[in-house]
């Protein structure tokens, strides 16, 4: 029974860590897109 609980806790920890990693990656990608959009707007204003 204790081994089962240990495995369950470790699995939960790994899953939650993975979710945070993907959330962070999503935010980084979103920020990169915003930078590209800002640069495109700056170029349009100069034209």
N, C-alpha and C positions, 0 to 999 in steps of 0.2 A: 504494500500500500504506500509506504514512504517513497519508494522508487518511482511509483506512478505519479505522485505529487511533485517530486523533484523534476521529472521529465516535463510535466505540465507547466510548471513554473519557468523552466528554462525555455520551453517553446514559446510561452507568452512573452517572455523578455525579448527573444529574438524577433518575434513578429512586431512588437511595439517599436523596437529599434529600427526595423526595416521601414515601418510607416513614417517615422521621423525622417529617415534618410530620403525617402521619396518625396516627402513634403518639402524638405529643404532643396532638393534638386529642382522641384517644380517652381519654387520661388526664384531660384537662380536663373532658370530658363526664362521665366516671365520677366525678370529684370533685364535680361539680355535683349529680349524683344522690345522692351520699352526704350532701351538705349538706341536700338536701330530705328524705331519710329521717331524718336526725337531728332536723330541725325537726318532722317529723311525730311522732316518738317523744316529743319534749318536750311537744307539745300533748296527746298521749294521756296522759302522766303527770299533767298538770295537771287532766285531766278526772277 
